[in-house]
Amino acid sequence: MNPRNFFAELKRRNVYKVAVAYAVVAWLLLQAASIFFPAFDAPPWVMRIFIIVILLGFPVALVLSWAFEITPEGIKLESDVEPNKSIARRTGRKIVGVTVGLAVIAAGLMIFQLVRPKSASQVSETAAAEPVSAKSIAVLPFDNLSRDPDNAYFCEGVQDEILTRLAKVADLKVISRTSTQHFKSAPDNLPQIARQLGVAHILEGSVQKANDQVRVNVQLINALTDAHLWADTYDRKLTDIFAVESEIAKTIAETLRARLTGSEKSSIAKTLMVNPEAYELYLKGRFFSEKRTGADLRTSIGYFDRAITKDPNYPLSYVGLADSHLLLSAYGAVSPKESYTPARAALKKALDLDDSLAQAHASSGLLATLELDVNRAISELERAIQLNPNYATAHHWLALPLMTVGQSDRAITEGKRAIELDPLSLICNADLSWVYVNARRYDEAEAQARKTLEMDSRFYVAHYYLGEAFQFKGKLNDAIAEYQKSAELNNDPFSLAMLGQAYARQGKTDEARKIHARLREQAKSQYVSPYAFAVVLTALGDKAHAIDELQRGYDDSGFYISLIKVDPLFDPLRGDPRFEALVQKVVGPKQSRSTTAK
């Protein structure tokens, strides 16, 4: 056959049109599969088979188009159709019409996928899309096989201790427990969880505790291949639990071929001597501390105090006690000075007992940040990271003092590292938005706040960070809507203050003054930071009283006062001699205002 005649025949028989139509239909089917298969938890191989079937169908469709023709009497072989009775041209027009319609649907579907909100899992999977290190691991929550359900805190303690020992190895990437707690032990969808957390390996386990006997089962799995790399069972006395945790961490590090320095080997092998009753009290204190309410924090303080009474030489009890006191000022309406004194004493004792505790140095760094001792805060947090490179909280907390002194690039780097190690942490994700706001990078602040809210739409902090991003991008109405959501969700002083200052900037001064009065009323029964009052007064144009409040905040040693060098909310005060003098007092050369033992 002449090539020209061949190509003309391809055109007459609608082979080209069928090829284009098939491609459009195939694309639509693939997009639909990518939406529906994950919704039904279909394994990855289902999608691969689906793609293969579609690819194999393409040449089949072309052959059928060449060999057959649709006629009024039905489908016939092309050779059986008389040329004067062929309706191929009419069929071709119908194919073009259908193809155009499908193309419109495909375009609509593509637009929908671009603009639709992502789920928390999609957000974290996107974040974890970078190449996964072979030396990465997540320790999932251990199953509590004990008859007493209250032993859940003990399971968390075993999981956390193994994780903490592994996290000290710089050659490993170890995901924080905050993120792994979102999953159950021994889940069915290991590859999906590994992608969300950005790791190659997962450790599963269970704990069974009866009186002074403990059984720990563990198995290490390559989540990408579903291969079981190692498993073991340990039957020991409660007093030997630290040795078990040390042995498990050491075996995992060796299995993953991690390079260990001498100090890292010592840290993993370190076996603490602690009274078993004191250890259980410490774990109960941790359990309640992580609930983050004023009542639970006070309960945790009681457990930590009892643990210290039982065994005054266990340093982590002092760290837990210090952290609970520091958190009380944020969650329990306690003034900063009330919480700093007991926290400072507890951290001094912890570091006297063990100067190599990353947790103690990180908490000392947080306390120094709160006390406006920025240099010491950075130094302590850097020391914590040196001792535990995978400690997400230390990276998160280090971003804060760096932010206050205007080292925004480094603060953003630390904030991103915290999220890499703790990808599902709401506060790590939200506070990176805050860092972007204070760096005047409002587009990135908006994107990061939205990402956090996609993970949890009720996380009030992210709403007022998103409000700030909107406000400084000139979208005041949108900002007010976010501040209102934040206040409705939590009714905390800062959310109210943000709403008040936005009303003032919108010209609704009466509404702003009502919120200011409401904050004054709240301050009669709970601690309200002077910073909150200063935010509203600045927006109302009452600069003198705003600076008075900021001075009071400095005297109170509240954390937020440390932001005045970078916080765009106080731009109207810049250039005022009193304000500039206060900035120098807060972040100037003289930064040490108290002594915390190292």
VOMI-269767 format. One record per residue (C-alpha): x, y, z; residue in one letter. Coordinates in steps of 0.2 Angstrom, whole numbers. Example, Ala and Ser with C-alpha at 12.3 -4.5 7.8 and 13.67 -1.06 7.14 Angstrom:
(site (62 -22 39) "A")
(site (68 -5 36) "S")
***
This chain:
(site (0 0 0) "M")
(site (6 17 -4) "N")
(site (11 27 12) "P")
(site (0 42 7) "R")
(site (-15 30 4) "N")
(site (-11 22 21) "F")
(site (-11 38 31) "F")
(site (-27 43 22) "A")
(site (-35 27 26) "E")
(site (-30 29 44) "L")
(site (-39 46 44) "K")
(site (-54 39 35) "R")
(site (-56 25 47) "R")
(site (-55 37 62) "N")
(site (-39 29 69) "V")
(site (-32 46 74) "Y")
(site (-48 52 82) "K")
(site (-49 36 92) "V")
(site (-31 38 98) "A")
(site (-35 56 105) "V")
(site (-51 50 112) "A")
(site (-43 35 121) "Y")
(site (-29 46 128) "A")
(site (-42 58 135) "V")
(site (-53 44 143) "V")
(site (-37 36 150) "A")
(site (-32 52 158) "W")
(site (-49 54 166) "L")
(site (-49 36 172) "L")
(site (-32 38 180) "L")
(site (-37 54 189) "Q")
(site (-53 46 195) "A")
(site (-43 31 201) "A")
(site (-30 42 210) "S")
(site (-45 49 220) "I")
(site (-55 34 224) "F")
(site (-42 20 226) "F")
(site (-34 29 242) "P")
(site (-52 32 248) "A")
(site (-54 14 249) "F")
(site (-37 10 256) "D")
(site (-32 0 240) "A")
(site (-14 -6 240) "P")
(site (-2 2 228) "P")
(site (-1 -13 216) "W")
(site (-20 -10 212) "V")
(site (-15 6 204) "M")
(site (0 -1 195) "R")
(site (-11 -15 187) "I")
(site (-24 -2 182) "F")
(site (-11 8 173) "I")
(site (-4 -7 164) "I")
(site (-22 -12 158) "V")
(site (-25 5 151) "I")
(site (-8 5 142) "L")
(site (-11 -12 135) "L")
(site (-29 -6 129) "G")
(site (-22 8 118) "F")
(site (-15 -3 104) "P")
(site (-31 -14 105) "V")
(site (-42 1 103) "A")
(site (-32 7 87) "L")
(site (-33 -11 79) "V")
(site (-51 -12 82) "L")
(site (-54 6 75) "S")
(site (-44 0 59) "W")
(site (-53 -17 57) "A")
(site (-71 -12 61) "F")
(site (-84 1 57) "E")
(site (-100 6 66) "I")
(site (-114 5 54) "T")
(site (-133 7 56) "P")
(site (-134 -12 55) "E")
(site (-121 -13 69) "G")
(site (-102 -16 70) "I")
(site (-95 -24 55) "K")
(site (-78 -28 48) "L")
(site (-71 -14 37) "E")
(site (-69 -26 23) "S")
(site (-88 -30 23) "D")
(site (-94 -12 22) "V")
(site (-97 -6 4) "E")
(site (-89 11 1) "P")
(site (-105 20 -4) "N")
(site (-113 14 13) "K")
(site (-99 19 24) "S")
(site (-103 32 38) "I")
(site (-86 33 45) "A")
(site (-85 52 42) "R")
(site (-101 55 52) "R")
(site (-94 43 66) "T")
(site (-78 53 66) "G")
(site (-88 69 69) "R")
(site (-97 61 84) "K")
(site (-80 55 91) "I")
(site (-73 73 90) "V")
(site (-89 79 99) "G")
(site (-87 66 113) "V")
(site (-69 70 114) "T")
(site (-71 88 116) "V")
(site (-84 85 130) "G")
(site (-73 73 139) "L")
(site (-59 86 137) "A")
(site (-69 99 146) "V")
(site (-73 87 160) "I")
(site (-55 83 161) "A")
(site (-50 101 163) "A")
(site (-63 103 176) "G")
(site (-57 89 186) "L")
(site (-39 96 185) "M")
(site (-45 112 191) "I")
(site (-54 104 206) "F")
(site (-38 94 211) "Q")
(site (-28 110 211) "L")
(site (-40 120 222) "V")
(site (-47 107 233) "R")
(site (-41 107 251) "P")
(site (-29 93 255) "K")
(site (-31 81 270) "S")
(site (-19 80 284) "A")
(site (-12 64 276) "S")
(site (-10 72 259) "Q")
(site (-1 87 267) "V")
(site (11 76 276) "S")
(site (14 65 261) "E")
(site (18 80 251) "T")
(site (30 86 264) "A")
(site (38 69 264) "A")
(site (40 68 245) "A")
(site (59 71 246) "E")
(site (70 55 245) "P")
(site (69 45 260) "V")
(site (85 41 269) "S")
(site (88 22 272) "A")
(site (94 27 290) "K")
(site (77 34 295) "S")
(site (65 26 307) "I")
(site (48 29 316) "A")
(site (44 20 333) "V")
(site (25 17 333) "L")
(site (15 17 349) "P")
(site (17 0 358) "F")
(site (2 -10 361) "D")
(site (-3 -12 380) "N")
(site (-6 -31 382) "L")
(site (-7 -29 401) "S")
(site (-23 -32 410) "R")
(site (-23 -15 418) "D")
(site (-28 -2 404) "P")
(site (-20 11 416) "D")
(site (-3 4 411) "N")
(site (-4 13 394) "A")
(site (8 26 402) "Y")
(site (21 13 405) "F")
(site (20 8 386) "C")
(site (22 26 381) "E")
(site (37 26 392) "G")
(site (46 11 384) "V")
(site (42 18 367) "Q")
(site (49 35 371) "D")
(site (65 28 380) "E")
(site (69 18 364) "I")
(site (65 33 353) "L")
(site (76 45 364) "T")
(site (91 33 364) "R")
(site (90 31 345) "L")
(site (88 50 343) "A")
(site (105 53 350) "K")
(site (113 45 334) "V")
(site (117 59 322) "A")
(site (118 47 307) "D")
(site (99 42 310) "L")
(site (83 52 306) "K")
(site (71 48 320) "V")
(site (53 54 320) "I")
(site (47 62 336) "S")
(site (34 53 347) "R")
(site (21 68 344) "T")
(site (19 62 326) "S")
(site (20 44 328) "T")
(site (6 44 341) "Q")
(site (-6 47 327) "H")
(site (-5 29 322) "F")
(site (-8 13 331) "K")
(site (4 -1 333) "S")
(site (5 -14 319) "A")
(site (-5 -5 306) "P")
(site (-10 -12 290) "D")
(site (-4 2 279) "N")
(site (14 3 284) "L")
(site (20 10 267) "P")
(site (8 25 268) "Q")
(site (13 29 286) "I")
(site (31 28 281) "A")
(site (28 41 267) "R")
(site (18 52 278) "Q")
(site (32 52 291) "L")
(site (46 52 278) "G")
(site (55 36 284) "V")
(site (61 19 277) "A")
(site (59 9 293) "H")
(site (46 7 307) "I")
(site (48 -2 324) "L")
(site (32 -10 331) "E")
(site (30 -17 348) "G")
(site (20 -22 363) "S")
(site (22 -22 382) "V")
(site (15 -33 395) "Q")
(site (17 -28 413) "K")
(site (12 -39 428) "A")
(site (18 -33 445) "N")
(site (37 -33 443) "D")
(site (38 -43 427) "Q")
(site (39 -35 410) "V")
(site (38 -43 393) "R")
(site (43 -32 378) "V")
(site (40 -38 360) "N")
(site (48 -28 345) "V")
(site (50 -30 327) "Q")
(site (59 -19 314) "L")
(site (51 -18 297) "I")
(site (57 -10 281) "N")
(site (41 -1 277) "A")
(site (45 1 259) "L")
(site (47 -17 255) "T")
(site (37 -24 270) "D")
(site (52 -35 274) "A")
(site (54 -40 293) "H")
(site (72 -36 297) "L")
(site (73 -41 315) "W")
(site (62 -46 330) "A")
(site (64 -51 348) "D")
(site (55 -54 364) "T")
(site (62 -49 381) "Y")
(site (56 -56 398) "D")
(site (64 -46 412) "R")
(site (61 -39 429) "K")
(site (55 -21 430) "L")
(site (72 -15 437) "T")
(site (80 -21 420) "D")
(site (69 -11 409) "I")
(site (82 2 405) "F")
(site (94 -12 400) "A")
(site (81 -19 388) "V")
(site (78 -2 380) "E")
(site (96 0 378) "S")
(site (99 -17 370) "E")
(site (84 -13 357) "I")
(site (91 4 352) "A")
(site (108 -3 350) "K")
(site (102 -18 339) "T")
(site (92 -6 328) "I")
(site (106 6 326) "A")
(site (117 -9 320) "E")
(site (104 -16 309) "T")
(site (102 1 300) "L")
(site (121 2 299) "R")
(site (122 19 308) "A")
(site (139 26 311) "R")
(site (141 28 330) "L")
(site (153 40 338) "T")
(site (160 35 355) "G")
(site (149 46 364) "S")
(site (134 40 355) "E")
(site (138 22 359) "K")
(site (139 27 377) "S")
(site (123 36 377) "S")
(site (114 22 369) "I")
(site (121 9 382) "A")
(site (118 21 397) "K")
(site (108 12 410) "T")
(site (100 23 423) "L")
(site (98 17 440) "M")
(site (81 22 447) "V")
(site (68 16 460) "N")
(site (55 7 450) "P")
(site (41 16 459) "E")
(site (49 33 456) "A")
(site (50 28 437) "Y")
(site (31 24 437) "E")
(site (27 40 445) "L")
(site (38 49 433) "Y")
(site (29 41 418) "L")
(site (12 46 426) "K")
(site (18 64 427) "G")
(site (23 64 409) "R")
(site (6 56 404) "F")
(site (-3 70 412) "F")
(site (9 84 407) "S")
(site (6 80 389) "E")
(site (-13 84 391) "K")
(site (-9 102 391) "R")
(site (-23 109 403) "T")
(site (-21 118 419) "G")
(site (-29 104 429) "A")
(site (-18 91 421) "D")
(site (-2 100 423) "L")
(site (-5 102 441) "R")
(site (-9 84 442) "T")
(site (8 80 433) "S")
(site (17 91 446) "I")
(site (10 81 460) "G")
(site (17 65 452) "Y")
(site (34 72 448) "F")
(site (35 78 466) "D")
(site (31 61 472) "R")
(site (44 53 460) "A")
(site (57 65 467) "I")
(site (53 60 485) "T")
(site (54 41 480) "K")
(site (71 44 471) "D")
(site (79 61 472) "P")
(site (93 56 460) "N")
(site (83 53 445) "Y")
(site (86 68 434) "P")
(site (71 67 422) "L")
(site (59 69 436) "S")
(site (66 86 439) "Y")
(site (65 90 420) "V")
(site (47 85 420) "G")
(site (43 95 435) "L")
(site (52 111 427) "A")
(site (42 108 410) "D")
(site (25 107 419) "S")
(site (29 123 429) "H")
(site (34 132 413) "L")
(site (19 126 403) "L")
(site (7 132 417) "L")
(site (11 150 413) "S")
(site (4 146 395) "A")
(site (-10 135 399) "Y")
(site (-15 137 417) "G")
(site (-16 156 419) "A")
(site (-1 157 430) "V")
(site (10 173 430) "S")
(site (28 169 422) "P")
(site (37 174 438) "K")
(site (27 161 448) "E")
(site (32 147 436) "S")
(site (50 152 433) "Y")
(site (56 150 451) "T")
(site (52 132 454) "P")
(site (57 128 436) "A")
(site (74 136 438) "R")
(site (77 126 454) "A")
(site (72 109 446) "A")
(site (83 112 431) "L")
(site (98 116 441) "K")
(site (96 100 451) "K")
(site (93 90 434) "A")
(site (109 97 427) "L")
(site (119 94 443) "D")
(site (114 76 442) "L")
(site (117 73 423) "D")
(site (124 87 412) "D")
(site (122 76 397) "S")
(site (103 77 397) "L")
(site (97 85 381) "A")
(site (80 87 388) "Q")
(site (87 97 403) "A")
(site (97 109 392) "H")
(site (82 111 380) "A")
(site (71 116 395) "S")
(site (85 128 401) "S")
(site (85 136 384) "G")
(site (66 138 385) "L")
(site (67 146 402) "L")
(site (81 157 396) "A")
(site (70 163 381) "T")
(site (56 167 393) "L")
(site (68 176 404) "E")
(site (74 186 389) "L")
(site (92 179 391) "D")
(site (93 176 372) "V")
(site (112 172 371) "N")
(site (110 159 385) "R")
(site (94 152 377) "A")
(site (103 149 360) "I")
(site (118 142 368) "S")
(site (107 129 379) "E")
(site (97 124 364) "L")
(site (112 122 353) "E")
(site (119 111 367) "R")
(site (103 101 367) "A")
(site (104 98 349) "I")
(site (122 93 350) "Q")
(site (117 79 363) "L")
(site (101 74 353) "N")
(site (102 79 335) "P")
(site (84 72 332) "N")
(site (76 82 346) "Y")
(site (62 91 337) "A")
(site (57 101 352) "T")
(site (74 108 354) "A")
(site (74 114 335) "H")
(site (57 121 337) "H")
(site (62 131 353) "W")
(site (78 137 345) "L")
(site (68 145 331) "A")
(site (60 156 344) "L")
(site (75 166 352) "P")
(site (83 167 334) "L")
(site (66 175 328) "M")
(site (66 188 342) "T")
(site (84 194 338) "V")
(site (80 195 319) "G")
(site (90 180 313) "Q")
(site (75 175 303) "S")
(site (84 164 290) "D")
(site (91 153 303) "R")
(site (75 153 313) "A")
(site (66 147 298) "I")
(site (79 133 295) "T")
(site (77 127 313) "E")
(site (58 128 311) "G")
(site (58 117 295) "K")
(site (70 105 304) "R")
(site (58 103 318) "A")
(site (44 99 306) "I")
(site (55 86 297) "E")
(site (57 77 313) "L")
(site (40 79 319) "D")
(site (29 82 303) "P")
(site (12 80 311) "L")
(site (15 92 326) "S")
(site (2 106 325) "L")
(site (12 118 336) "I")
(site (29 115 326) "C")
(site (19 118 310) "N")
(site (10 133 316) "A")
(site (25 142 324) "D")
(site (34 141 308) "L")
(site (20 152 301) "S")
(site (23 164 316) "W")
(site (42 164 311) "V")
(site (37 169 293) "Y")
(site (26 183 300) "V")
(site (39 191 310) "N")
(site (51 189 295) "A")
(site (39 199 285) "R")
(site (37 184 273) "R")
(site (18 185 273) "Y")
(site (15 174 258) "D")
(site (25 160 266) "E")
(site (16 163 282) "A")
(site (-1 161 274) "E")
(site (4 145 266) "A")
(site (11 137 282) "Q")
(site (-4 142 292) "A")
(site (-16 135 279) "R")
(site (-6 119 279) "K")
(site (-8 118 298) "T")
(site (-26 121 297) "L")
(site (-28 107 284) "E")
(site (-21 95 297) "M")
(site (-33 102 310) "D")
(site (-46 115 306) "S")
(site (-49 118 325) "R")
(site (-31 123 330) "F")
(site (-35 140 336) "Y")
(site (-16 146 336) "V")
(site (-15 143 317) "A")
(site (-31 154 314) "H")
(site (-23 169 322) "Y")
(site (-7 167 313) "Y")
(site (-17 166 297) "L")
(site (-26 181 302) "G")
(site (-9 190 304) "E")
(site (-3 185 287) "A")
(site (-20 191 279) "F")
(site (-19 208 289) "Q")
(site (-1 212 283) "F")
(site (-6 208 266) "K")
(site (-20 221 266) "G")
(site (-34 208 268) "K")
(site (-41 215 285) "L")
(site (-59 208 283) "N")
(site (-51 190 280) "D")
(site (-40 193 295) "A")
(site (-54 198 306) "I")
(site (-64 182 301) "A")
(site (-48 171 306) "E")
(site (-46 181 323) "Y")
(site (-65 178 327) "Q")
(site (-63 159 323) "K")
(site (-48 159 335) "S")
(site (-57 167 349) "A")
(site (-72 156 347) "E")
(site (-62 141 348) "L")
(site (-51 145 363) "N")
(site (-57 162 370) "N")
(site (-39 166 376) "D")
(site (-33 183 379) "P")
(site (-21 184 364) "F")
(site (-35 179 351) "S")
(site (-46 192 359) "L")
(site (-32 205 358) "A")
(site (-29 201 340) "M")
(site (-47 203 336) "L")
(site (-47 220 346) "G")
(site (-32 227 337) "Q")
(site (-40 222 320) "A")
(site (-56 231 324) "Y")
(site (-46 247 329) "A")
(site (-37 246 312) "R")
(site (-54 244 303) "Q")
(site (-60 260 312) "G")
(site (-72 251 323) "K")
(site (-64 259 339) "T")
(site (-80 255 350) "D")
(site (-78 237 347) "E")
(site (-59 237 350) "A")
(site (-62 247 367) "R")
(site (-75 234 372) "K")
(site (-62 220 369) "I")
(site (-49 230 379) "H")
(site (-62 232 393) "A")
(site (-66 213 392) "R")
(site (-47 209 394) "L")
(site (-46 220 409) "R")
(site (-60 211 417) "E")
(site (-52 194 413) "Q")
(site (-36 200 421) "A")
(site (-45 201 438) "K")
(site (-47 182 439) "S")
(site (-32 176 428) "Q")
(site (-16 181 421) "Y")
(site (-17 191 406) "V")
(site (0 196 398) "S")
(site (3 215 396) "P")
(site (8 212 379) "Y")
(site (-10 208 374) "A")
(site (-16 225 381) "F")
(site (-1 234 371) "A")
(site (-7 226 355) "V")
(site (-24 233 356) "V")
(site (-18 250 363) "L")
(site (-6 252 349) "T")
(site (-19 249 336) "A")
(site (-30 262 345) "L")
(site (-16 275 343) "G")
(site (-13 276 362) "D")
(site (5 274 360) "K")
(site (10 281 378) "A")
(site (-1 268 387) "H")
(site (4 254 375) "A")
(site (23 257 379) "I")
(site (18 257 398) "D")
(site (11 240 395) "E")
(site (26 234 386) "L")
(site (37 240 400) "Q")
(site (26 230 412) "R")
(site (28 215 401) "G")
(site (47 217 402) "Y")
(site (46 218 421) "D")
(site (35 203 422) "D")
(site (48 193 411) "S")
(site (35 187 399) "G")
(site (40 178 383) "F")
(site (30 189 371) "Y")
(site (39 205 376) "I")
(site (55 198 368) "S")
(site (46 200 351) "L")
(site (46 219 351) "I")
(site (61 220 339) "K")
(site (53 210 325) "V")
(site (34 210 328) "D")
(site (25 220 314) "P")
(site (11 224 326) "L")
(site (22 237 334) "F")
(site (28 246 319) "D")
(site (18 261 323) "P")
(site (28 263 339) "L")
(site (45 262 330) "R")
(site (55 278 332) "G")
(site (47 283 348) "D")
(site (62 286 360) "P")
(site (54 276 375) "R")
(site (50 261 363) "F")
(site (67 261 356) "E")
(site (75 261 373) "A")
(site (64 246 378) "L")
(site (69 237 363) "V")
(site (87 239 368) "Q")
(site (84 233 385) "K")
(site (75 218 379) "V")
(site (87 212 365) "V")
(site (102 223 367) "G")
(site (119 218 373) "P")
(site (114 217 391) "K")
(site (103 201 389) "Q")
(site (107 191 405) "S")
(site (95 195 419) "R")
(site (96 180 430) "S")
(site (107 165 433) "T")
(site (102 147 429) "T")
(site (115 134 434) "A")
(site (121 124 420) "K")
***
